[in-house]
Amino acid sequence: MLTLDFHPAGRHFLQIPGPSPVPDRILRAMSLPTIDHRGPEFGALGLQVLAGMGQIFKTDQPVIIYPASGTGAWEAALCNTLSPADHVLMVETGHFATLWKRMAEALGLQPEFIGLPGNEGWRRGVQADLIEARLRRDSAHHIKAVCVVHNETSTGVTSDIPAVRAAIDAAGHPALLMVDTISGLACSDYRHDEWGVDVSISGSQKGLMLPPGISFNAVSKKAITASKTSAMRTAFWDWNEIIAMNASGYWPYTPNTNLLYGLAEALDMLLGEGLANTFARHERLAQACRAAVKGWGLEIQCADPAVYSPVLTGVVMPDGVDADAVRALIYERFNMSLGTGLGKLKGKMFRIGHLGEANDLTLMATLAGCEMGLRLAGVRLAGSGVQAAMEALAAPTSTPDLKGA
Ligand code: PLP
């Protein structure tokens, strides 16, 4: 058994941008006895979660559920639709976009990484006009897919997916549109069908409030057609067999039964709250978090207010302050985990997650922990971010809907 010599009182504050804290309702649902995944009851559970995920992705087309982390669902998207050496257009928005590009290379694809010069892409998200210009130059249609990240969890910057769709259409290009909404889904508006996405990729451990361990592909008819001729080899990720068996609520291999109990509960919570209310709650908390960062006189990693993330906020440290040392102090002193800076941002910033079942008081406690920790670390603050966030939450325009839809 794992032994820890660290036993602080109270709950740990898991304020990283995923995995997000798992609500008690979901933990209890997952504690039910594991059932026969080929038995009569399982089919009903399978059909229930597949239908519910269609509502979350806003799609009438198939959703595939994998017993895998989000990285697996990235691989599934590429392997089901593409052929070795295919060109794919990817956009440098941060660490996760970079990892996805590395995966494409490892799979023998030819990714082209475009974006703003320097680290600007890590502050401003996808620029759809760059995609359009690149696709217009590809008159021979060598590029088979455009891959973008909806909510860059490494930066707290979102990207405008309908603008990317419009750019592809304006260029008259047939490339598939693949979107990583691993941390965006169930936190901010997402419309697989309406936005014309061919493959949407997501995971369990963010807005869906589950532990890590399941991930998703939502697909389009065009993506399914591409999967019939794709020359990349894949067995585990193959959509077609899974979709065929999912028709009766079953999987070709063992699904993670207890996580699916948890998913059924999460769907009940999210659809009960009403997705529009869930998104408004995230937006409101994110605004208050940003008010706090501004109150401290610190910089937000996202430089364009139009694409601020409702999921997390990246807090840039003043020169000479090691963000990981601040995080370590906050962890030890207040039993709270904040997200580390990833890739190019290592040590330069930390990330505050405000996703999942976050509410006013979890946010305020989180910000109090940050403010106390920043002061203890000797970071000079302009003022109280906690006070600024309380004012933001108390503003008459900022009314929480505690009753739900
Ligand atoms: N893409 C994004 C935007 C993510 O936030 C993450 C994980 O945080 C991943 C991909 C990778 O997913 P996983 O770690 O579940 O494999």
Residues whose N, C-alpha, C, O or C-beta is under 5 A from the ligand:
A	BS01	PLP	S69 G70 T71 G72 F96 N151 T153 D180 I182 S183 G203
